[in-house]
């Protein structure tokens, strides 16, 4: 904490020392996530951060969200260096328990949900090559996005090209990392289009970590008339190769962080996945004060996943087992409609009203098979799973005074789970072994209100406070198994419910200098935690109360025409407030009150200094980044932890323009101080293989050529 305070004091001192320089960095990008209407980040009555295209371009290969979001306070994006399991992403501690995929945080891309109705999503399908802006919303207002909205990450595709422009990107790095990207974009008078395709491959730093993926994303936006627009988004994701190196025990990690457990290779742990999706958003201005927005989408996802479950593990071999190989085909769809209306009051005061209806559904045809040394064996699981969510929401912002605005909102959510079991084995005497029909369902519902106040103390200082309630249902994976070896859905598992409160300030200290600060307090009842974890099968239960308290700070400053900086700090105290028992029988463990929630760093920091002289040869620019991540506990019992780490990253870029051509070169060196550390942890791993090693010192070089067709 002392280190964070020192960095904060240094940033404010620099801001005071350079108050008079003109602003060249964009401090007030337009966002839509907070009130679902267009406004600047400074005017939004919530903790919200927008990441621009410039940041994405300089972050690296443009493959992982961690490249761009590591500067956002309140969010932890840990790169597992494992393309079979996706990133570990959490906001204010929500989502940290996930061992694969994204949970507890809502993902939205171009107005289309990238999270399923049960709250689980994948960040790997987001095409960063065509992302124009990324918004991260924290705090109570995120609850108005429904189930599992501990926070919201929203991505918008687009281009700033005013003439037809084609672009090619070539990038390379160690361990046979290579990427080829192609992009076309044009913003016309009535049509805007961006098309992005890329292929990325790596042989992996660790053994058994090879990966290959191709991605395509296209967005077309058309102005139908003066009052209406329509956009169509289509994307495809194909990952035919992603070996899973899994985690390491403490002893294995310290002996050789590049190694892989023998059972992982023996079972050929890996994943193959492909996904296609298309959606459309239609917006029409009914009157000068009223706007109608609607969306519809449909998609398909296929996954074949071989787990490192030993071939003799009971959940794989028993008659009621699920197997060590997962094979599913999932279809998903949704639609929504929203009406926004603005009422002009006396003087400068207005009232902004927003209401809508959303319905989303996913249907999954899932099978499980024995994994016999990487070869698919006998069928052990066969079911059809369906999740439906229906939500109604309303939000209002009312100017009590020209300088004081009240915000109120409510969202009513219903989430329905249903499972049709098709793997039924009757008992045949004299044997009593059987696998009964485990078909069934489970419903959850909640109505969550949000209230807030914003005080515009001056044109350069805005203060706000929000309170609200939220809820998070189990995902289908968490519902799938009952404790004690029993079959069928775990209908005893309840949704967790939380109360959120935050106060914050946004201050334009001087021209080109801005400071955002937020303090939050979150209390959760019935936190969903791991109960048992054996042979690849995890069961879950509800703990008692947990709390998440902390603060966030983000400073951006233009110190001189060619020098700017960014500083973000996060302090998080995430604790179990009540003791509970995990497991049963001889394996039962009492988790005492006061233990840290695993996977949540108690502090994190990002600092960046960018030097971009306008008259430099070849468009030279350079930057230094310092990234600090606090200690990460590996399990609920807090028996071990990945130590805190501080990294130094350096980058240098060049840019040249020759007529219609623009050439750019980028060189990054990450982990310059060559730290050997665990970049993330697998929470509550059954085999104590908690630690996921991060890359040592590594580099990337990229070349981009852009041509404008004038």
SVG drawing of the C-alpha trace seen along z (x, -y; Angstrom):
<svg xmlns="http://www.w3.org/2000/svg" viewBox="-41 -29 57 90">
<polyline fill="none" stroke="black" stroke-width="0.4" points="0.0,0.0 2.9,-2.4 4.2,-1.8 0.8,-2.8 0.7,-5.9 4.2,-6.9 3.2,-6.5 0.0,-8.5 1.9,-11.3 4.4,-11.4 1.6,-11.6 -0.1,-14.5 3.2,-16.3 3.9,-16.0 0.3,-17.3 0.9,-20.4 4.3,-21.0 3.0,-21.1 -0.5,-22.8 -0.2,-25.0 0.5,-22.7 -2.1,-22.3 -4.0,-19.0 -3.2,-16.6 -4.5,-13.3 -8.2,-12.5 -9.4,-12.7 -13.1,-12.7 -14.0,-9.9 -17.7,-9.3 -19.2,-6.2 -22.7,-4.6 -22.4,-1.9 -23.3,-3.9 -26.7,-5.3 -27.2,-3.5 -27.0,-6.8 -24.1,-8.7 -22.1,-10.8 -18.5,-11.5 -16.6,-9.6 -16.4,-12.8 -20.2,-13.3 -21.0,-9.6 -22.1,-9.2 -20.1,-6.0 -16.6,-4.5 -16.1,-4.0 -13.0,-3.9 -12.6,-4.0 -9.7,-2.4 -8.9,-3.9 -7.6,-2.5 -4.2,-4.0 -3.8,-1.9 -4.8,1.3 -2.3,0.6 0.6,0.3 -0.3,3.1 1.1,6.1 -0.1,8.8 -3.7,7.6 -4.8,11.1 -5.5,10.9 -7.6,8.3 -4.9,8.2 -2.8,6.2 -5.2,3.2 -7.1,3.5 -4.1,3.7 -4.3,-0.1 -7.9,-0.1 -8.3,-0.4 -10.6,2.1 -10.1,4.8 -7.7,7.7 -6.9,9.4 -4.4,12.2 -2.9,13.9 -2.7,17.6 -0.4,18.2 -2.9,20.9 -5.0,20.5 -7.1,23.6 -8.5,21.8 -8.8,18.1 -7.9,15.2 -8.7,14.8 -10.7,11.6 -12.3,10.1 -13.7,6.7 -13.6,5.7 -13.1,9.4 -16.1,10.7 -15.0,13.5 -11.9,14.4 -13.0,18.0 -13.3,18.9 -10.9,21.6 -11.8,21.2 -13.8,18.7 -15.2,15.4 -17.7,15.4 -19.1,12.7 -18.5,10.0 -20.8,9.2 -19.1,9.1 -20.9,7.2 -19.5,6.7 -21.2,4.2 -24.4,4.3 -24.5,8.1 -23.9,10.1 -20.7,12.3 -21.8,13.7 -24.4,16.6 -27.6,16.3 -26.0,18.2 -23.3,15.6 -20.4,17.4 -18.6,15.9 -15.4,16.1 -13.0,13.1 -11.0,15.0 -13.7,14.4 -13.3,10.6 -11.5,9.3 -9.1,6.6 -7.9,5.8 -11.1,4.0 -12.0,2.8 -12.2,-1.0 -13.1,-1.5 -13.4,0.7 -15.5,-0.5 -15.2,0.9 -18.0,0.1 -17.6,0.8 -20.0,0.3 -23.7,0.4 -24.8,-0.8 -23.3,2.4 -26.1,4.3 -28.6,2.9 -27.0,5.3 -28.4,8.3 -27.2,11.6 -23.5,11.8 -22.8,8.2 -20.0,7.6 -18.8,5.2 -19.3,4.7 -16.7,4.9 -18.2,3.5 -16.3,3.5 -17.1,1.4 -15.8,2.2 -15.2,-0.6 -12.7,-2.7 -11.7,-6.3 -10.8,-6.0 -12.5,-8.8 -11.5,-7.2 -11.4,-3.5 -8.3,-2.1 -6.6,1.2 -4.1,2.4 -1.9,5.3 -0.1,6.2 2.8,8.7 4.0,9.5 6.5,11.9 8.0,12.9 9.9,15.7 8.6,19.3 7.5,19.1 4.8,16.5 3.5,15.0 0.5,13.0 -0.9,11.9 -3.7,9.4 -5.7,7.8 -8.2,5.0 -10.3,2.8 -12.2,-0.2 -14.2,-3.2 -16.5,-5.8 -18.6,-7.2 -21.5,-9.6 -24.1,-6.9 -22.1,-3.7 -19.4,-2.7 -17.7,0.6 -14.8,2.4 -13.6,5.9 -10.8,7.6 -9.2,11.0 -6.2,12.4 -4.2,15.6 -2.1,16.1 0.1,19.1 2.6,19.9 4.7,22.9 4.4,21.8 7.1,21.0 6.0,24.0 6.0,27.5 2.6,28.7 1.3,25.1 1.1,24.8 -1.9,22.8 -3.3,21.6 -6.4,19.4 -8.0,17.5 -10.5,14.8 -12.8,12.8 -15.0,9.8 -17.0,7.5 -19.3,4.6 -21.4,2.6 -23.4,-0.4 -25.9,-2.1 -27.7,-5.4 -31.2,-4.5 -32.5,-8.0 -32.1,-11.1 -33.8,-9.3 -32.6,-5.7 -29.5,-3.6 -28.9,0.2 -25.7,2.1 -24.9,5.8 -22.0,7.6 -20.7,11.0 -17.8,12.8 -16.1,16.2 -13.5,17.7 -11.6,20.9 -9.1,22.5 -8.1,25.9 -5.1,26.2 -4.7,25.2 -2.7,27.6 -3.4,27.2 -0.2,27.1 -2.3,26.8 -0.9,25.6 2.1,26.6 2.5,27.4 4.7,25.2 7.6,27.7 7.2,28.1 7.0,24.3 10.2,23.7 12.1,26.5 11.2,25.7 8.4,23.3 8.4,24.5 7.6,28.1 4.2,29.8 2.8,32.5 3.2,36.0 -0.5,36.7 -1.3,33.6 0.8,34.8 -0.3,38.4 -4.0,37.4 -3.2,34.9 -5.1,32.1 -6.2,29.7 -9.1,27.9 -10.6,27.4 -13.2,24.7 -15.0,22.7 -17.8,20.2 -19.8,18.2 -22.2,15.3 -24.3,12.7 -26.3,9.9 -28.0,6.6 -28.8,3.4 -31.4,1.0 -31.8,-2.5 -34.6,-5.0 -35.2,-8.5 -39.0,-8.5 -39.0,-12.2 -36.4,-14.7 -36.7,-13.4 -37.4,-9.7 -35.1,-7.0 -35.9,-3.3 -33.1,-0.7 -33.5,3.0 -31.1,5.9 -31.2,9.5 -28.5,12.1 -27.8,15.8 -24.7,17.9 -23.2,21.4 -20.2,22.7 -18.6,26.1 -16.1,27.4 -14.0,30.5 -12.0,30.5 -9.7,33.3 -9.1,32.9 -6.1,34.1 -8.3,36.3 -6.5,39.6 -8.0,42.6 -8.6,44.3 -10.4,41.4 -13.9,42.5 -15.8,39.6 -14.4,40.8 -14.8,44.5 -17.8,44.9 -21.3,45.6 -22.4,42.1 -19.2,40.5 -18.9,37.6 -15.8,38.7 -12.6,36.8 -13.5,35.6 -16.1,32.9 -17.9,32.5 -20.7,30.0 -22.5,28.1 -24.2,24.9 -26.6,22.6 -27.5,19.2 -29.7,16.3 -31.3,13.3 -33.3,10.1 -33.9,6.9 -35.7,3.6 -35.0,0.3 -36.8,-3.1 -35.0,-6.3 -36.9,-9.5 -35.7,-12.9 -37.9,-15.5 -36.8,-19.2 -37.6,-20.9 -37.2,-24.5 -33.9,-26.2 -31.1,-23.7 -32.6,-20.8 -33.7,-17.6 -35.0,-14.2 -33.7,-11.1 -35.8,-8.0 -34.7,-4.6 -36.5,-1.3 -36.2,2.0 -36.8,5.8 -34.1,8.4 -34.5,12.2 -31.5,14.5 -31.3,18.3 -28.6,20.9 -29.1,24.6 -26.3,27.1 -26.1,30.7 -23.3,32.0 -21.6,35.4 -18.8,36.7 -16.5,39.6 -13.7,41.4 -10.3,39.9 -8.1,42.9 -4.6,41.5 -5.9,38.8 -8.2,41.2 -12.0,40.8 -13.4,43.8 -16.9,44.9 -19.8,42.5 -20.3,41.4 -22.6,38.3 -25.3,37.3 -27.7,34.4 -29.4,31.4 -29.1,28.3 -31.0,25.0 -30.8,21.7 -33.2,18.8 -33.1,15.3 -35.8,12.7 -35.1,9.2 -37.0,6.0 -35.2,2.8 -35.9,-0.9 -33.5,-3.8 -34.1,-7.5 -31.8,-10.5 -33.5,-13.6 -31.9,-17.0 -33.0,-18.1 -31.0,-21.3 -28.8,-22.5 -25.8,-21.1 -27.5,-18.0 -28.8,-14.9 -30.5,-11.9 -30.3,-8.5 -32.6,-5.6 -33.0,-2.2 -34.4,1.2 -34.0,4.5 -36.1,7.6 -34.4,10.8 -35.6,14.4 -33.1,17.2 -34.4,20.7 -32.1,23.8 -33.4,27.1 -31.5,30.3 -32.8,33.3 -30.7,36.4 -30.3,38.9 -27.7,41.2 -29.8,43.5 -28.7,47.0 -31.2,49.1 -30.1,51.5 -29.9,55.1 -30.0,57.8 -27.9,59.0 -26.0,55.7 -27.5,52.6 -25.4,50.1 -27.5,47.7 -27.5,44.2 -31.0,42.8 -32.7,40.1 -31.3,36.9 -33.5,34.5 -34.6,31.5 -34.5,27.7 -33.8,24.8 -35.2,21.2 -33.7,18.0 -35.2,14.5 -34.3,11.2 -35.3,7.5 -32.4,5.2 -32.7,1.4 -30.0,-1.2 -30.0,-4.8 -27.4,-7.6 -26.6,-11.3 -24.2,-13.4 -23.1,-16.8 -21.4,-19.0 -19.5,-21.2 -17.8,-23.1 -17.1,-22.5 -13.9,-20.8 -15.1,-18.7 -17.9,-16.2 -18.8,-14.1 -21.1,-11.1 -22.5,-8.3 -24.4,-5.1 -26.0,-2.2 -27.6,0.8 -28.2,4.6 -27.1,7.4 -27.2,11.1 -25.2,13.9 -26.7,17.3 -24.5,20.4 -23.4,21.3 -24.5,24.6 -21.1,26.0 -21.5,25.2 -25.0,26.6 -24.1,29.9 -23.0,32.0 -24.3,32.7 -22.0,33.4 -21.5,36.9 -21.4,38.5 -25.1,38.0 -26.4,37.4 -28.5,34.7 -28.5,30.9 -27.4,29.3 -30.7,27.7 -29.6,26.7 -27.2,24.1 -28.6,20.6 -27.8,17.5 -25.5,15.1 -26.9,11.6 -24.9,8.5 -25.2,4.9 -23.0,2.3 -22.1,-1.2 -19.6,-3.6 -18.6,-7.3 -16.3,-8.9 -14.9,-12.1 -13.7,-13.2 -11.4,-16.2 -9.9,-18.1 -6.9,-19.3 -5.7,-21.6 -5.7,-21.6 -4.6,-18.1 -4.7,-16.6 -7.5,-14.5 -7.9,-12.5 -10.7,-9.9 -11.1,-8.4 -13.7,-5.9 -14.2,-4.1 -16.5,-1.1 -18.0,1.3 -19.7,4.5 -21.4,7.1 -22.4,10.5 -24.7,13.2 -24.5,16.8 -21.2,16.4 -20.8,19.4 -17.6,21.4 -16.0,24.7 -17.2,27.6 -15.4,30.6 -13.0,31.1 -12.1,34.7 -11.1,36.3 -12.1,33.5 -15.6,33.1 -16.2,30.0 -19.2,29.4 -20.2,26.0 -22.0,24.7 -23.0,21.3 -20.8,19.8 -22.1,17.1 -21.2,13.5 -18.3,12.0 -17.1,8.4 -15.2,6.5 -13.9,3.0 -11.4,0.9 -10.5,-2.2 -9.5,-3.1 -7.5,-5.9 -6.7,-6.9 -4.6,-9.9 -3.9,-11.0 -1.7,-13.9 -0.1,-15.8 3.2,-17.1 4.4,-18.7 3.6,-18.7 5.5,-15.4 5.3,-13.9 2.2,-12.3 1.6,-9.8 -1.0,-7.5 -1.2,-6.1 -3.9,-3.7 -4.0,-2.2 -6.3,0.3 -6.6,1.5 -9.0,4.4 -9.8,6.1 -11.9,9.2 -12.7,11.4 -14.9,14.2 -16.8,12.6 -18.2,15.9 -16.6,19.3 -17.8,22.3 -17.0,25.9 -15.6,27.0 -15.9,30.7 -17.2,33.5 -16.0,36.4 -12.2,36.8 -11.6,34.1 -13.7,31.5 -11.9,28.2 -13.1,25.2 -12.5,22.0 -12.2,19.3 -13.7,15.9 -11.2,13.3 -9.6,15.4 -8.9,13.7 -11.0,14.6 -8.6,16.5 -7.4,15.1 -8.0,11.5 -4.9,9.3 -5.0,7.0 -3.4,4.2 -2.4,3.5 -0.9,0.6 -0.1,-0.6 2.1,-3.5 3.1,-4.6 5.2,-7.5 5.0,-8.1 7.3,-10.3 6.1,-11.2 8.0,-14.2 6.2,-15.6 9.4,-16.4 11.2,-13.2 12.9,-11.3 10.7,-8.6 7.8,-9.4 9.7,-8.0 7.9,-7.5 8.7,-5.5 7.1,-4.5 7.8,-2.7 5.3,-0.8 5.4,0.4 2.9,3.0 2.4,4.3 0.2,7.2 -0.3,8.1 -0.2,11.5 -2.7,14.0 -4.0,16.7 -4.6,20.0 -7.5,21.4 -10.2,20.6 -8.0,22.0 -5.2,19.5 -2.6,22.3 -0.4,20.8 -0.1,17.8 1.6,16.5 3.9,13.6 3.4,10.0 5.4,9.0 6.4,5.7 7.3,5.7 8.9,3.2 7.8,3.1 9.4,0.9 8.3,0.1 9.4,-2.0 7.6,-2.9 8.1,-4.6 5.7,-6.0 6.4,-7.2 4.0,-8.6 4.6,-8.3 1.7,-9.7 -1.2,-7.3 0.9,-4.9 1.5,-5.0 4.1,-2.6 4.4,-1.8 6.9,0.3 6.6,1.3 9.0,3.0 8.0,4.2 10.1,5.8 8.0,7.1 9.2,8.2 12.5,6.3 13.6,7.2 13.2,10.9 11.0,11.9 10.1,15.6 6.6,15.4 3.2,17.0 1.0,14.8 -2.2,16.3 -3.5,19.1 -6.0,21.9 -8.3,21.4 -8.9,24.5 -7.2,26.9 -7.8,30.5 -4.2,31.6 -2.6,28.5 -1.4,27.5 -2.3,23.9 0.5,22.0 0.4,20.8 3.9,19.5 4.1,16.3 6.6,15.4 10.2,14.4 11.7,11.5 10.1,11.5 9.8,9.3 7.5,8.6 8.2,6.7 5.3,5.6 5.1,4.0 2.0,2.3 1.3,1.0 -1.8,-1.1 -2.9,-2.4 -5.6,-5.0 -7.6,-4.7 -8.2,-8.4"/>
</svg>
